[in-house]
Amino acid sequence: MSSSKQKTVLVAGGAGYIGTHTTVELIEAGYDVVIADDLSNADISAVRGVEAIVGRSVPFVEVDCCDTEALRREVFEKYAFDSVIHFAAYKAVGESVAEPLKYFRNNLDSLLSVLALMKEFDVHNIVFSSSATVYGQPDELPATEQTPRQRANSPYGLTKQMSEDIIQDTVAAVPGMRAIALRYFNPIGAHPSALIGELPKGVPNNLVPFITQTAAGVRKELAVFGDDYDTPDGSCLRDYIDVVDLARAHVVAVSRMVERTAAGAEGDRYEIFNIGTGRPVSVLELVHRFEEVNGVAVPHRIAERRPGDVEKIWAATDKANDVLGWHAERDLGETLRAAWAWEKRVRGL
Ligand code: UFG
């Protein structure tokens, strides 16, 4: 890293769950960060949490990334950076089925704005938040980056597939541009400081926030969606990745592109990496492990399968391990303790 432009990263959607954790890891790795977020699904207190962890203020611009003019004026013209991490997107699978246009409009427009401005301002590198949802239910497990994508079963998932394709074609057409798409498996947990974590609005859709809220007494009981799948205990299998490990993967991805740009490296300018642990864990195992490591009960009952759920998926992580030199490090128990510590702090328990 030489110039300040190379050392600065725009984190679009940086006030959200993964964005805040990534901002912390970037700053701790020596990068400067500018956060752009419209706070549509985040709270400014999350940015304050980041600042408390890193011990300094972090430039924050409240802007809707779909608004190209505002993003140009408030961010691209005011700050010099050579890399963008693009988190700014809606992520509720069920809501995307009910309101597909909202998802296509927001998730695609924000990406298109960012890419157009990157081209205009000669910003080289982008990391994109993709998802294991692009694989659907693979025929063979674990899923590798070569596993064929299946048509996503939600508009949310479709926006991830379309975004990957948009980025791939843009990179091919814009000399010097590089992109890394990180296909996240199931991000869970919170920063060990308990100063940042996941803050879902309303009833959580995802398993771990539902577990922590049930343990805290905010929800009466957890519904385990299905115990008749073709899995060892009948509940679905997922690959739960600690959010701090996931955040570190973004730092490594940015560093790789900055270094390759500085070296004028030829070769693949668009790369995809799975980010998971490589270990399948069932819903019931996760619930029991949470209870065990935290010494707290999670009342639960078996319920109907949730429409749209895949039965089982976990990652092959060899490519991220070998090419990025990134490994999932945090133990599941540690992750579940951090998730509970964060929930207790939010609830004042
Ligand atoms: N589950 C329950 N009860 C709940 C919530 C979830 O039993 O109250 C189960 C689900 O049925 C599933 C597992 O917990 O088996 C994980 O569910 P999540 O909703 O936490 O996560 P998903 O695997 O459905 O979805 C996640 C991300 C999506 C992404 C998808 C890709 O949230 O953004 O992975 O596979 F698209």
Boltz pocket constraint, residues with backbone or C-beta under 6 A from the ligand:
constraints:
  - pocket:
      binder: B
      contacts: [[A, 91], [A, 93], [A, 131], [A, 132], [A, 133], [A, 134], [A, 157], [A, 184], [A, 185], [A, 186], [A, 204], [A, 205], [A, 206], [A, 207], [A, 208], [A, 210], [A, 222], [A, 223], [A, 224], [A, 225], [A, 226], [A, 236], [A, 237], [A, 238], [A, 283], [A, 306], [A, 309], [A, 310]]
      max_distance: 6.0
